[in-house]
Amino acid sequence: MPALHTPPVFAGIVDERDGGRLELRPVDAFESTREYVEGTNVLRTTFTTATGTATVTDALVTGVAGRLPWTELARRIDGVDGEVAFEWAVIPGNTFGTEPVQRLDTLHGPILRAASIDLVLVGFEHGRTDPHEPGDGFPDGPLEFRGAFTTSPGSRHLIAVCGTDDEPIHVPDPRIVDRGIDRTIANWQRWSEEFDYEGPWREAVQRSALALKLLIFSPTGAIAAAATTGLPEDLRGGKNWDYRFAWVRDLAYTVGALTRYGLREEPHAAVSWVLKMLKEYGNDLQIFFALDGSLPDGVHGTKSEGWRGIGPVHAGNPAAGQLQLGVFADVIGIMLHYVESGNILDERTSELIVAYADHACRTWPKKDSGMWELPKKRHYVTSKIGCWKALTDALRLYELGEIKPTDEDVEMWRKNKGLLEEWLATKGWSEKRGAYTMWPGSKDLDASFLLHVAEDFGDPARTRRTVERIRDELAVGEQVYRYTGVDREEGAFVACGFWLVQAQVWLGELEAAEARMDALVAAANDVGLYAEMISTETGDFLGNLPQGLSHLALVDAASAYDNATRRGEE
């Protein structure tokens, strides 16, 4: 509120004292169930008490033509039977300690200001009790909005918080907001109708697509890696990172996933955003950006205590500025997938891709931080596979006539592709381990290898043996750890489990792949969402939620299985 990339004003989950919260709950003891309205990102919760039942519908309201110019978070409460007494509060936090909250008197009632973020509250039948008329003690009034009401059969109540960041704030008519909830449901359901998948995990795949749609920052087309920040990956502390940024890697996977199921607008916006970044920052493309396209400004500590006291909570991500060779495959792969989905590259884009492939030839011999953004630079094997794939895809774009390299460019790409194949065969493969290892001379296995099982960079028998080693050594039940030894400091990486499903499909192990997929789908939370990691002991999620990469991996695994079973039927 008001956007993914702005300092959070409702961050009580990582800062119970000062983070801020948005509360709505029955006064008496209750039971609750929740679900998304079918085909939407609108949440509906049913509260049952000893005296009655009521539903709460939560929506980020959309406009007639899509995103509103401001943010409008609406909570509609409907009485079902009996009576339910509710109490509510809107208590903004101090945006990770940047500035204290202020309450300002205005012509249209009070607003609460946290740093550059302004919040206003509107509603009806909501029993607001805080002072909210001009002259009621401002600016020393309470730094919160509060109220209480009781539902009855057929009653309707509304609480809506509207916010802007460093802009004028709109104070909407609450009746219009209420109608906007219905419009938002209809908008989401129309969007979902464009989603073309009828396989065995349709509900999970559609929910993943909807989660990914929520992570798209519509003003730029950038796609956030996660919707939250600071949730711990390790319950002992020390791994509380900020993923409210746009990773080029995740964006590449998203373009593939969404176009695969018939969606058009979001992939086009994402491709355009990547090209804008290439034009602005050149060949030394950053691995991630702020959602507005600016460069991240480093990591900042906060005073937040952390979820259940597990800290420290950081704003920003330490991977900024790292060299990750896999980004070459991400960028060029996006363009190839975009073309093969029925689109045409312009001349300027052709020039950019040629220059980028040339840069990959010059850069691949360097050490990098790898896909896992590790602090120690090495010759990570999957990074070299990524460079091989980048050159393979560039040559394919050339064969399709979509880019126009010189003969010297093409010769250089083919030569370096061959050098990479030789490097992978002689340095990436370990005879002792009977597998491609994490780096030359290492005994460690790397689950990111699973992303490359369909690539023709070497002996398929070696690829099969590596997948089998990863399955035997990194998997615990249906879940998979990122690499050897990391189980001592974090949970299993949710996406890796789905990557293993894809690999098992490639190996022809369809029954095993289906069983693993069923178990992974069942591991979602009560509304079908996944975090970054999961405890193999308790099944509890770890890290930020929802995590885009987890949902992308689910979509890709379902697609791989679907394609394989269709081929088997033909």
C-alpha positions as CSV (number, residue, x, y, z in Angstrom):
1,M,0.0,0.0,0.0
2,P,0.0,1.9,-2.2
3,A,2.4,-0.2,-4.3
4,L,4.7,-3.2,-4.0
5,H,7.9,-1.1,-4.2
6,T,6.9,1.6,-1.7
7,P,7.9,1.5,2.0
8,P,5.4,-0.7,3.7
9,V,2.8,0.9,6.0
10,F,1.2,-2.4,7.1
11,A,4.2,-4.4,8.1
12,G,3.1,-5.7,11.4
13,I,4.1,-9.3,10.4
14,V,7.8,-8.3,10.7
15,D,7.4,-5.4,13.2
16,E,4.6,-6.0,15.6
17,R,5.2,-2.8,17.6
18,D,5.8,-0.2,14.9
19,G,5.1,-1.9,11.5
20,G,1.4,-1.0,11.3
21,R,-1.6,-3.2,10.8
22,L,-5.0,-3.4,9.2
23,E,-7.3,-5.3,11.6
24,L,-10.8,-6.6,11.3
25,R,-12.1,-9.4,13.5
26,P,-15.1,-10.6,15.5
27,V,-15.1,-9.4,19.1
28,D,-16.0,-12.9,20.4
29,A,-14.3,-16.3,19.8
30,F,-14.7,-17.4,16.2
31,E,-13.8,-20.0,13.6
32,S,-12.9,-18.9,10.1
33,T,-12.3,-20.3,6.6
34,R,-11.1,-18.5,3.6
35,E,-10.9,-18.9,-0.2
36,Y,-10.5,-16.9,-3.3
37,V,-13.6,-16.1,-5.3
38,E,-13.2,-18.4,-8.3
39,G,-11.0,-17.1,-11.0
40,T,-10.0,-14.0,-9.1
41,N,-7.5,-12.5,-6.6
42,V,-10.4,-11.4,-4.4
43,L,-10.3,-13.1,-1.0
44,R,-13.5,-14.2,0.9
45,T,-13.4,-15.2,4.5
46,T,-16.3,-16.6,6.5
47,F,-16.4,-15.9,10.2
48,T,-18.6,-18.1,12.5
49,T,-19.2,-17.2,16.1
50,A,-21.6,-18.6,18.7
51,T,-24.1,-15.9,17.7
52,G,-23.9,-15.8,13.9
53,T,-22.0,-15.9,10.6
54,A,-20.6,-13.2,8.4
55,T,-18.4,-13.0,5.3
56,V,-15.6,-10.5,4.6
57,T,-14.6,-9.9,0.9
58,D,-11.2,-8.3,0.4
59,A,-10.3,-6.7,-2.9
60,L,-7.7,-4.4,-4.4
61,V,-10.2,-2.5,-6.4
62,T,-9.6,-2.1,-10.2
63,G,-11.1,0.5,-12.5
64,V,-13.2,0.3,-15.6
65,A,-10.1,0.3,-17.7
66,G,-7.8,-1.7,-15.4
67,R,-5.5,-0.3,-12.6
68,L,-6.8,2.7,-10.7
69,P,-4.5,5.8,-10.5
70,W,-4.5,5.3,-6.7
71,T,-4.6,2.2,-4.5
72,E,-8.0,1.2,-3.1
73,L,-8.1,-1.7,-0.6
74,A,-11.7,-2.5,0.2
75,R,-13.2,-4.8,2.8
76,R,-16.9,-5.6,2.4
77,I,-18.6,-7.3,5.4
78,D,-21.9,-9.1,4.8
79,G,-24.1,-10.5,7.5
80,V,-25.3,-14.1,6.8
81,D,-27.2,-15.2,9.8
82,G,-27.5,-14.2,13.4
83,E,-25.4,-11.4,14.7
84,V,-21.6,-11.0,14.7
85,A,-19.9,-8.1,16.5
86,F,-16.8,-6.8,14.7
87,E,-14.1,-4.4,15.7
88,W,-11.5,-2.9,13.3
89,A,-8.5,-0.6,13.2
90,V,-6.3,1.0,10.5
91,I,-2.9,1.7,12.2
92,P,-0.2,2.7,9.7
93,G,3.4,1.9,10.6
94,N,6.5,4.1,10.4
95,T,7.6,2.6,7.0
96,F,10.6,0.7,8.5
97,G,11.4,3.6,10.8
98,T,11.9,6.2,8.1
99,E,9.5,8.7,9.5
100,P,6.8,8.9,12.2
101,V,3.2,8.8,11.2
102,Q,1.3,12.1,11.1
103,R,-2.4,12.9,11.2
104,L,-3.4,15.9,9.1
105,D,-6.7,17.9,9.2
106,T,-8.2,18.5,5.7
107,L,-11.3,19.8,4.1
108,H,-12.5,16.3,3.6
109,G,-11.5,14.9,7.0
110,P,-8.3,13.5,8.4
111,I,-5.6,11.7,6.5
112,L,-2.7,9.7,7.9
113,R,0.7,10.3,6.5
114,A,3.7,7.9,6.7
115,A,6.8,9.3,5.0
116,S,5.4,10.3,1.5
117,I,2.4,8.0,1.7
118,D,-1.0,9.4,2.4
119,L,-3.9,7.2,3.5
120,V,-7.6,8.1,3.8
121,L,-10.4,5.9,5.1
122,V,-14.0,5.8,3.8
123,G,-16.9,3.4,4.5
124,F,-20.5,2.9,5.5
125,E,-22.2,1.2,8.3
126,H,-18.8,0.7,9.8
127,G,-19.2,2.3,13.2
128,R,-16.2,4.6,13.0
129,T,-15.3,5.9,16.5
130,D,-12.1,7.9,16.0
131,P,-12.4,11.7,15.6
132,H,-13.0,12.3,11.9
133,E,-14.5,15.8,11.6
134,P,-12.5,19.0,11.0
135,G,-11.6,20.6,14.3
136,D,-11.8,17.4,16.4
137,G,-8.4,17.9,18.0
138,F,-6.0,17.9,15.0
139,P,-3.1,17.6,14.5
140,D,-2.9,15.8,17.9
141,G,-5.7,13.3,17.2
142,P,-5.1,9.6,17.2
143,L,-2.7,8.2,14.6
144,E,-5.2,5.5,13.6
145,F,-8.7,4.9,12.4
146,R,-11.0,2.7,14.5
147,G,-14.5,1.4,14.7
148,A,-17.0,-1.3,15.7
149,F,-20.3,-2.6,14.3
150,T,-22.6,-5.6,14.4
151,T,-23.8,-7.6,11.4
152,S,-27.3,-8.9,11.0
153,P,-28.8,-11.1,8.3
154,G,-28.5,-9.2,5.0
155,S,-26.6,-6.3,6.4
156,R,-23.7,-4.8,4.5
157,H,-20.8,-2.8,5.8
158,L,-17.7,-1.4,4.1
159,I,-14.2,-0.2,5.2
160,A,-11.9,1.0,2.5
161,V,-8.3,2.4,2.7
162,C,-7.1,4.5,-0.2
163,G,-3.5,5.5,-0.6
164,T,-1.0,7.4,-2.8
165,D,2.7,8.0,-2.8
166,D,3.8,11.6,-3.2
167,E,0.7,12.4,-5.1
168,P,-2.7,14.0,-4.4
169,I,-5.1,11.6,-2.8
170,H,-8.6,10.8,-4.1
171,V,-11.4,10.4,-1.5
172,P,-13.9,8.1,-3.2
173,D,-17.6,7.7,-2.5
174,P,-17.8,4.5,-0.4
175,R,-20.9,3.3,-2.4
176,I,-18.8,3.6,-5.6
177,V,-16.0,1.6,-3.9
178,D,-18.5,-1.1,-3.0
179,R,-19.6,-1.4,-6.6
180,G,-16.0,-1.5,-7.5
181,I,-15.6,-4.8,-5.6
182,D,-18.1,-6.4,-8.0
183,R,-16.4,-4.8,-11.0
184,T,-13.0,-6.2,-9.7
185,I,-14.4,-9.7,-9.5
186,A,-15.8,-9.4,-13.0
187,N,-12.5,-8.0,-14.3
188,W,-10.5,-10.9,-12.8
189,Q,-12.9,-13.5,-14.1
190,R,-12.7,-12.1,-17.6
191,W,-8.9,-12.2,-17.4
192,S,-9.0,-15.8,-16.2
193,E,-11.2,-16.8,-19.2
194,E,-8.2,-16.0,-21.4
195,F,-6.1,-18.6,-19.5
196,D,-6.0,-21.8,-21.6
197,Y,-5.2,-24.9,-19.6
198,E,-7.4,-27.9,-18.9
199,G,-5.0,-30.4,-17.5
200,P,-5.1,-32.4,-14.2
201,W,-3.9,-29.5,-12.0
202,R,-6.1,-26.7,-13.5
203,E,-7.0,-25.1,-10.2
204,A,-3.4,-24.9,-9.0
205,V,-2.1,-23.7,-12.4
206,Q,-4.8,-21.0,-12.6
207,R,-4.1,-19.9,-9.1
208,S,-0.4,-19.6,-9.9
209,A,-1.1,-17.5,-13.0
210,L,-3.3,-15.2,-10.9
211,A,-0.6,-14.9,-8.3
212,L,1.9,-14.0,-11.0
213,K,-0.5,-11.4,-12.4
214,L,-0.6,-9.8,-9.0
215,L,3.2,-9.5,-9.0
216,I,3.2,-7.4,-12.2
217,F,3.9,-3.7,-11.7
218,S,1.5,-2.5,-14.4
219,P,3.0,1.0,-14.9
220,T,6.2,-0.5,-16.3
221,G,5.5,-4.2,-17.0
222,A,8.2,-5.2,-14.5
223,I,7.4,-8.4,-12.4
224,A,8.3,-8.6,-8.7
225,A,9.9,-11.7,-7.4
226,A,7.7,-11.7,-4.3
227,A,5.0,-9.6,-2.7
228,T,6.5,-9.4,0.7
229,T,9.8,-8.6,2.4
230,G,11.7,-9.7,5.4
231,L,10.1,-13.1,6.1
232,P,12.8,-15.5,7.3
233,E,14.3,-18.3,5.2
234,D,16.0,-19.6,8.3
235,L,14.3,-19.7,11.7
236,R,17.7,-19.1,13.3
237,G,17.8,-15.7,11.6
238,G,20.2,-14.0,9.2
239,K,18.3,-14.7,6.0
240,N,15.5,-12.0,5.8
241,W,15.7,-10.6,2.4
242,D,13.7,-8.2,0.2
243,Y,12.3,-9.6,-3.0
244,R,10.1,-6.7,-4.1
245,F,12.3,-6.2,-7.1
246,A,12.2,-7.4,-10.7
247,W,14.7,-10.2,-11.5
248,V,15.4,-10.6,-15.2
249,R,15.5,-14.3,-14.7
250,D,12.0,-14.5,-13.1
251,L,10.6,-12.2,-15.8
252,A,12.0,-14.5,-18.5
253,Y,10.3,-17.5,-16.9
254,T,7.1,-15.5,-16.6
255,V,7.0,-14.6,-20.2
256,G,7.3,-18.2,-21.1
257,A,4.7,-19.4,-18.7
258,L,2.0,-16.8,-19.6
259,T,2.4,-17.0,-23.3
260,R,2.2,-20.8,-23.1
261,Y,-1.3,-20.4,-21.8
262,G,-2.6,-17.9,-24.3
263,L,-2.0,-14.6,-22.5
264,R,-0.6,-11.8,-24.6
265,E,-0.6,-8.4,-22.9
266,E,1.6,-9.1,-19.9
267,P,4.3,-10.9,-21.9
268,H,4.5,-8.0,-24.3
269,A,4.8,-5.5,-21.5
270,A,7.5,-7.6,-19.9
271,V,9.5,-7.9,-23.1
272,S,9.2,-4.2,-23.7
273,W,10.5,-3.5,-20.2
274,V,13.6,-5.8,-20.6
275,L,14.4,-4.0,-23.9
276,K,14.1,-0.6,-22.2
277,M,16.5,-1.8,-19.6
278,L,18.9,-3.0,-22.3
279,K,18.8,0.3,-24.1
280,E,19.2,2.3,-20.8
281,Y,22.0,0.3,-19.1
282,G,23.7,-1.5,-22.0
283,N,25.2,-5.0,-22.2
284,D,26.2,-5.1,-18.6
285,L,22.6,-5.8,-17.6
286,Q,21.9,-5.9,-13.9
287,I,20.3,-9.1,-12.6
288,F,17.4,-7.2,-11.1
289,F,15.9,-3.7,-10.9
290,A,13.5,-1.7,-8.9
291,L,10.0,-2.0,-10.2
292,D,10.2,1.5,-11.6
293,G,13.3,0.6,-13.7
294,S,15.8,2.4,-11.5
295,L,18.9,0.6,-10.1
296,P,18.6,-0.7,-6.5
297,D,20.4,1.4,-4.0
298,G,21.9,-1.3,-1.8
299,V,20.8,-3.0,1.4
300,H,19.6,-1.0,4.4
301,G,19.1,-2.4,7.9
302,T,15.9,-1.7,9.7
303,K,14.9,-1.6,13.3
304,S,12.1,-4.1,12.7
305,E,12.3,-7.1,15.1
306,G,11.3,-9.6,12.4
307,W,8.6,-12.2,12.2
308,R,8.4,-13.9,15.7
309,G,11.5,-11.9,16.6
310,I,13.6,-13.5,13.8
311,G,15.7,-10.8,12.2
312,P,17.4,-8.8,11.1
313,V,15.0,-7.4,8.5
314,H,16.6,-5.8,5.5
315,A,15.3,-3.3,2.9
316,G,17.0,-4.1,-0.4
317,N,18.9,-7.2,-1.6
318,P,22.6,-8.0,-1.4
319,A,22.7,-9.5,-4.9
320,A,22.6,-6.0,-6.5
321,G,25.7,-5.6,-8.8
322,Q,26.6,-9.3,-9.0
323,L,27.7,-10.9,-12.2
324,Q,25.4,-13.8,-13.1
325,L,26.2,-15.3,-16.5
326,G,22.7,-16.9,-16.7
327,V,21.2,-13.6,-17.4
328,F,22.4,-13.9,-21.1
329,A,20.2,-16.9,-21.5
330,D,17.3,-15.2,-19.8
331,V,17.3,-12.2,-22.0
332,I,18.0,-13.9,-25.4
333,G,15.6,-16.7,-24.4
334,I,12.8,-14.2,-23.7
335,M,13.2,-12.9,-27.3
336,L,13.2,-16.3,-28.9
337,H,10.1,-17.4,-27.0
338,Y,8.5,-14.1,-27.9
339,V,9.2,-14.7,-31.6
340,E,8.1,-18.3,-31.5
341,S,4.8,-17.2,-29.9
342,G,3.9,-15.2,-33.0
343,N,5.7,-11.8,-32.6
344,I,8.2,-9.9,-34.6
345,L,11.3,-8.1,-33.4
346,D,12.1,-4.6,-34.6
347,E,15.4,-3.5,-36.0
348,R,16.7,-1.8,-32.8
349,T,15.9,-5.0,-30.8
350,S,17.8,-7.0,-33.4
351,E,20.9,-4.9,-32.9
352,L,20.6,-5.1,-29.1
353,I,20.4,-8.9,-29.2
354,V,23.4,-9.2,-31.5
355,A,25.4,-7.0,-29.2
356,Y,24.3,-9.0,-26.2
357,A,25.3,-12.3,-27.8
358,D,28.7,-10.9,-28.7
359,H,29.0,-9.8,-25.0
360,A,28.2,-13.3,-23.9
361,C,31.1,-14.6,-26.0
362,R,33.5,-12.2,-24.2
363,T,32.2,-12.8,-20.7
364,W,31.5,-16.5,-20.3
365,P,35.1,-17.4,-19.3
366,K,34.7,-15.3,-16.2
367,K,33.7,-16.5,-12.7
368,D,30.3,-15.4,-11.5
369,S,28.0,-15.7,-8.5
370,G,25.7,-18.3,-10.1
371,M,22.0,-18.6,-10.1
372,W,21.9,-18.8,-6.3
373,E,23.6,-15.4,-5.9
374,L,26.4,-16.8,-3.8
375,P,29.0,-14.4,-2.4
376,K,32.0,-16.5,-3.6
377,K,32.6,-16.3,-7.4
378,R,33.3,-19.5,-9.1
379,H,33.0,-21.2,-12.5
380,Y,29.5,-22.4,-11.8
381,V,28.5,-25.2,-14.2
382,T,24.9,-24.0,-14.7
383,S,26.2,-20.5,-15.5
384,K,28.2,-21.9,-18.4
385,I,25.2,-23.9,-19.6
386,G,23.2,-20.6,-19.5
387,C,25.8,-19.0,-21.8
388,W,25.7,-22.0,-24.1
389,K,21.9,-21.6,-24.3
390,A,22.2,-17.9,-24.9
391,L,24.3,-18.5,-28.0
392,T,22.1,-21.4,-29.1
393,D,19.0,-19.2,-28.9
394,A,20.8,-16.3,-30.7
395,L,21.7,-18.6,-33.6
396,R,18.1,-19.8,-33.7
397,L,16.9,-16.2,-33.9
398,Y,19.4,-15.7,-36.8
399,E,18.1,-18.8,-38.6
400,L,14.6,-17.4,-38.2
401,G,15.6,-14.1,-39.8
402,E,14.7,-12.1,-36.7
403,I,18.2,-10.8,-36.0
404,K,20.8,-9.7,-38.5
405,P,24.4,-10.4,-37.2
406,T,27.4,-10.2,-39.4
407,D,29.1,-13.3,-40.7
408,E,31.9,-12.6,-38.1
409,D,29.3,-12.5,-35.3
410,V,27.8,-15.8,-36.4
411,E,31.2,-17.5,-36.6
412,M,32.1,-16.2,-33.1
413,W,28.9,-17.5,-31.7
414,R,29.4,-20.9,-33.1
415,K,33.0,-21.1,-32.0
416,N,32.2,-20.1,-28.5
417,K,29.2,-22.5,-28.3
418,G,31.7,-25.3,-29.2
419,L,34.1,-24.1,-26.6
420,L,31.4,-24.2,-24.0
421,E,30.4,-27.7,-25.0
422,E,34.0,-28.7,-24.6
423,W,34.3,-27.0,-21.2
424,L,31.1,-28.7,-19.9
425,A,32.3,-32.1,-21.1
426,T,35.8,-31.8,-19.6
427,K,35.4,-29.5,-16.6
428,G,31.7,-29.6,-15.7
429,W,31.5,-33.4,-15.6
430,S,32.9,-35.3,-12.6
431,E,33.7,-39.0,-13.2
432,K,34.1,-39.5,-9.5
433,R,30.6,-38.2,-8.8
434,G,29.1,-39.5,-12.0
435,A,27.4,-36.2,-12.4
436,Y,27.7,-32.6,-13.5
437,T,28.8,-30.9,-10.2
438,M,28.4,-27.4,-9.0
439,W,31.8,-26.2,-10.2
440,P,34.9,-27.9,-11.5
441,G,36.5,-30.1,-8.8
442,S,33.5,-29.8,-6.5
443,K,31.6,-32.8,-5.1
444,D,28.5,-30.7,-4.6
445,L,25.3,-31.1,-6.7
446,D,23.2,-28.1,-7.8
447,A,19.5,-28.4,-8.3
448,S,19.4,-25.6,-10.8
449,F,20.9,-28.1,-13.3
450,L,17.3,-29.5,-13.5
451,L,16.4,-26.4,-15.5
452,H,18.6,-27.6,-18.3
453,V,17.8,-31.2,-18.8
454,A,16.2,-30.7,-22.1
455,E,19.2,-28.8,-23.5
456,D,21.5,-30.5,-26.0
457,F,24.8,-29.4,-24.6
458,G,26.3,-32.8,-24.0
459,D,25.8,-36.5,-23.5
460,P,22.1,-37.3,-22.6
461,A,23.3,-40.2,-20.5
462,R,25.3,-37.8,-18.3
463,T,22.3,-35.6,-17.9
464,R,20.2,-38.6,-16.8
465,R,22.8,-39.7,-14.3
466,T,23.0,-36.1,-12.9
467,V,19.2,-35.9,-12.4
468,E,19.3,-39.3,-10.7
469,R,22.0,-38.1,-8.3
470,I,20.1,-34.9,-7.5
471,R,16.9,-36.9,-6.9
472,D,18.8,-39.3,-4.6
473,E,20.8,-36.7,-2.7
474,L,19.0,-33.4,-2.6
475,A,15.3,-34.6,-2.4
476,V,13.5,-35.2,0.8
477,G,10.1,-36.6,0.0
478,E,8.7,-34.4,-2.7
479,Q,10.8,-31.4,-1.9
480,V,14.3,-30.6,-3.1
481,Y,17.1,-28.5,-1.6
482,R,19.0,-26.0,-3.7
483,Y,22.5,-27.6,-3.4
484,T,24.6,-30.0,-1.3
485,G,24.8,-28.9,2.3
486,V,22.3,-26.1,2.3
487,D,19.8,-28.2,4.2
488,R,21.8,-27.2,7.4
489,E,20.8,-23.6,7.1
490,E,17.4,-23.3,5.2
491,G,14.4,-25.2,4.0
492,A,13.9,-26.9,0.8
493,F,13.4,-24.6,-2.2
494,V,9.8,-25.0,-3.5
495,A,10.7,-24.4,-7.1
496,C,13.3,-27.1,-7.1
497,G,10.6,-29.7,-6.4
498,F,8.7,-28.7,-9.5
499,W,11.9,-28.6,-11.6
500,L,12.5,-32.2,-10.6
501,V,9.0,-33.0,-11.9
502,Q,10.0,-31.5,-15.3
503,A,13.2,-33.5,-15.3
504,Q,11.4,-36.7,-14.5
505,V,9.0,-36.0,-17.4
506,W,12.1,-35.6,-19.6
507,L,13.4,-38.9,-18.4
508,G,10.1,-40.5,-19.3
509,E,9.2,-41.2,-15.6
510,L,5.6,-40.0,-16.0
511,E,4.1,-41.9,-13.1
512,A,6.8,-40.7,-10.7
513,A,6.5,-37.1,-12.1
514,E,2.7,-37.2,-11.6
515,A,3.0,-38.5,-8.0
516,R,5.5,-35.8,-7.1
517,M,3.4,-33.1,-8.7
518,D,0.3,-34.3,-6.8
519,A,2.3,-34.1,-3.5
520,L,3.7,-30.6,-4.3
521,V,0.3,-29.2,-5.3
522,A,-1.0,-30.5,-2.0
523,A,1.7,-28.7,-0.1
524,A,0.3,-25.2,-1.0
525,N,-1.3,-23.2,1.8
526,D,-5.1,-23.0,2.3
527,V,-5.6,-20.6,-0.6
528,G,-3.1,-22.3,-3.0
529,L,-0.1,-20.1,-2.5
530,Y,3.6,-20.9,-2.1
531,A,6.5,-19.2,-0.3
532,E,10.1,-19.5,-1.4
533,M,11.0,-22.4,0.9
534,I,9.4,-25.1,3.0
535,S,10.4,-27.1,6.0
536,T,10.8,-30.8,5.1
537,E,10.0,-31.6,8.8
538,T,6.9,-29.6,9.4
539,G,5.6,-28.5,6.0
540,D,5.7,-24.9,7.2
541,F,6.6,-22.3,4.6
542,L,9.8,-20.2,5.0
543,G,10.7,-16.9,3.2
544,N,8.5,-14.4,1.3
545,L,5.0,-15.2,0.1
546,P,3.8,-15.5,-2.6
547,Q,7.1,-16.2,-4.3
548,G,6.8,-15.9,-8.1
549,L,9.5,-18.4,-8.9
550,S,7.6,-21.2,-7.0
551,H,4.4,-20.5,-8.9
552,L,6.3,-20.2,-12.2
553,A,7.9,-23.6,-11.6
554,L,4.5,-25.1,-10.9
555,V,3.1,-23.8,-14.2
556,D,6.1,-25.0,-16.2
557,A,5.9,-28.5,-14.5
558,A,2.2,-28.8,-15.4
559,S,2.9,-27.8,-19.0
560,A,5.8,-30.3,-19.3
561,Y,3.7,-33.1,-18.1
562,D,0.7,-32.1,-20.2
563,N,2.9,-31.9,-23.4
564,A,4.4,-35.3,-22.7
565,T,1.1,-37.1,-22.1
566,R,-0.4,-35.5,-25.2
567,R,2.6,-36.8,-27.3
568,G,2.0,-40.2,-25.8
569,E,-1.6,-40.2,-26.9
570,E,-0.7,-39.3,-30.5
